[in-house]
Amino acid sequence: MPFPADAHVWQRLLSGRRIDLLNPSPIDFELDDIAFALSRVARWGGQTSGEHLYSVAQHSLMVTDIGCKLSKNGLSARLQLAHLVHDAEEGFVSFDPISPLKPHLGPAYQEIAARTRRAVHLRVGLPAELPASWKRLIKRADRIAAATEAVSVAGYRYDEIRRILKIRADPLPRKVAAWPSAEAYEKYKARLHRLCAEAQN
């Protein structure tokens, strides 16, 4: 979906940089901007139990860990990085719409999210568009994480995961609880910097 050539939506980041959400560039933001934003965006529309919001940063770390455990031979640093930033655009567009809502948000939202996702990929050293095989691996881990969150913090019963949420995956045997945003930020930031460095070697 094309936007007018003279249209800009500038978002000032705490690093001091500015990102144009209609035409984002990989040089518009720092790695720490990604981590900070994702630590403040709530999963499940914010409707989760516990003292703290369940952040996209924490979710992304769990997806990465699950992806590593599912792989027989381990994941390369680049593929781990792809798992870690699979929802990174949500930090810059400032919300994580629940899955049933996404198809109804229209082409403008989808295009903004896609452009931002591509900019994030390039910023961390990944291809703008990930290979289909990578996307399948990430989606598998993402479903398991979502199922785990559903019963741990979002109030769903085990029988509702497939019937209501349409998630075709079983939750992990252990439950999870939300971290404080500051903890999610530090853990995500550390993993992001480490994987970016390892992916360049």
C-alpha positions in Angstrom: 0.0 0.0 0.0 1.6 3.3 -1.1 1.7 6.3 1.2 1.9 9.8 0.0 5.5 10.7 -0.8 5.5 13.7 1.6 3.8 11.8 4.5 5.9 11.0 7.6 5.1 9.7 11.0 8.0 10.5 13.2 8.5 8.7 16.6 11.2 10.0 18.9 13.1 7.3 20.7 14.8 7.5 24.0 18.2 7.0 22.4 17.6 10.4 20.8 17.0 8.9 17.3 13.8 9.3 15.3 12.1 6.6 13.3 9.7 7.4 10.4 7.1 4.7 10.8 5.8 5.1 7.3 9.3 4.6 5.8 11.6 3.1 8.5 15.3 2.8 7.9 17.7 0.4 9.7 19.7 3.4 10.7 16.8 5.1 12.4 17.2 3.2 15.7 19.6 1.5 18.0 19.5 -2.1 19.2 18.6 -0.9 22.7 15.6 0.9 21.3 14.2 -2.4 20.1 14.8 -4.0 23.5 13.3 -1.1 25.4 10.2 -0.9 23.3 9.4 -4.6 23.4 9.8 -4.6 27.2 7.0 -2.1 27.4 4.5 -3.7 25.0 2.0 -6.1 26.5 1.0 -9.4 25.1 -2.6 -10.6 25.2 -3.9 -7.1 25.1 -2.6 -6.5 28.6 -5.2 -9.0 30.0 -2.7 -11.1 32.0 -2.5 -12.1 35.6 0.2 -10.9 38.0 1.8 -7.7 39.1 3.6 -7.0 35.8 2.5 -6.9 32.2 3.6 -9.9 30.1 5.9 -8.2 27.6 6.7 -9.0 24.0 10.4 -9.0 25.0 9.8 -11.9 27.5 7.7 -13.7 24.9 10.4 -13.4 22.3 13.1 -14.7 24.6 10.9 -17.8 25.3 10.3 -18.3 21.6 14.0 -18.3 21.0 14.7 -20.7 23.9 11.9 -23.1 22.6 13.4 -22.9 19.0 16.8 -23.9 20.4 15.3 -26.9 22.3 13.3 -28.0 19.2 16.3 -28.1 17.0 18.2 -31.4 17.0 21.5 -29.8 16.0 21.0 -26.4 17.6 20.3 -23.1 15.9 22.9 -20.8 14.4 23.2 -17.4 15.9 21.5 -15.9 12.9 18.5 -18.2 13.2 18.3 -17.5 17.0 18.4 -13.8 16.1 15.5 -14.3 13.7 13.5 -15.9 16.5 14.4 -13.1 18.9 13.2 -10.3 16.6 10.2 -12.1 15.1 7.8 -9.6 16.7 10.2 -6.6 16.9 8.0 -4.3 14.8 5.4 -4.4 17.6 7.7 -2.3 19.7 7.8 0.5 17.2 4.1 0.5 16.2 3.5 0.4 20.0 1.1 -2.5 20.4 0.7 -6.2 19.9 -2.8 -6.8 18.5 -4.3 -10.1 19.5 -4.2 -12.6 16.6 -7.9 -12.6 15.8 -7.8 -8.9 15.4 -4.9 -8.6 13.0 -6.8 -9.6 9.8 -9.3 -6.8 10.5 -6.7 -4.0 10.9 -6.4 -3.5 7.1 -3.6 -3.2 4.6 -2.2 0.1 6.1 -1.3 -1.6 9.4 0.0 -4.7 7.6 2.2 -2.6 5.4 3.6 -0.5 8.3 4.3 -3.6 10.2 6.0 -5.3 7.2 8.2 -2.2 6.5 9.3 -2.0 10.1 10.0 -5.7 10.3 12.2 -5.4 7.2 14.1 -2.5 8.7 14.7 -4.4 12.0 16.0 -7.4 10.1 18.5 -5.3 8.2 19.5 -3.5 11.3 20.5 -6.8 13.1 22.1 -8.3 10.0 19.4 -10.6 8.7 17.9 -10.6 5.2 14.9 -8.2 4.9 12.7 -11.2 4.1 13.4 -14.4 6.0 13.4 -17.7 4.2 10.2 -19.7 4.4 11.9 -22.5 6.2 13.0 -20.1 8.9 9.5 -18.7 9.2 8.1 -22.2 9.8 10.6 -22.9 12.6 9.8 -19.6 14.3 6.0 -20.2 13.9 6.3 -23.6 15.6 8.1 -22.2 18.6 5.8 -19.2 18.7 2.7 -21.4 18.9 4.2 -23.4 21.8 5.0 -20.1 23.6 1.5 -18.8 23.0 -0.1 -21.9 24.3 2.1 -21.8 27.4 1.2 -18.1 28.1 -2.4 -18.8 27.5 -2.7 -21.2 30.5 0.0 -19.5 32.6 -1.0 -15.8 32.5 -4.0 -15.3 30.2 -6.6 -17.3 32.0 -7.3 -20.0 29.4 -7.9 -23.7 30.2 -5.9 -26.4 28.4 -9.0 -27.5 26.4 -9.5 -23.9 25.2 -6.1 -23.6 23.5 -7.2 -25.3 20.3 -11.0 -24.9 20.6 -11.1 -21.1 21.2 -7.6 -19.8 20.5 -7.0 -22.1 17.5 -3.4 -22.7 18.6 -2.3 -26.1 17.4 0.4 -26.7 20.0 0.7 -28.0 23.5 1.9 -25.7 26.3 5.2 -26.4 28.0 4.8 -28.5 31.2 6.1 -25.6 33.3 4.1 -22.4 33.8 5.6 -18.9 33.3 5.1 -15.6 35.1 5.6 -12.1 33.9 8.9 -10.3 34.6 9.1 -6.6 35.5 9.7 -4.5 32.4 13.2 -3.6 33.6 14.2 -7.3 33.8 12.7 -8.1 30.4 14.6 -5.1 28.9 17.9 -6.2 30.4 17.6 -9.8 29.4 16.4 -9.1 25.9 19.0 -6.4 25.4 21.8 -8.7 26.5 20.6 -11.6 24.2 20.2 -9.2 21.3 23.7 -7.8 21.6 25.2 -11.2 22.0 23.5 -12.8 19.1 24.2 -9.8 16.8 27.9 -10.1 17.6 27.9 -13.9 17.2 26.0 -13.7 13.9 28.7 -11.4 12.4 31.5 -14.0 13.1 
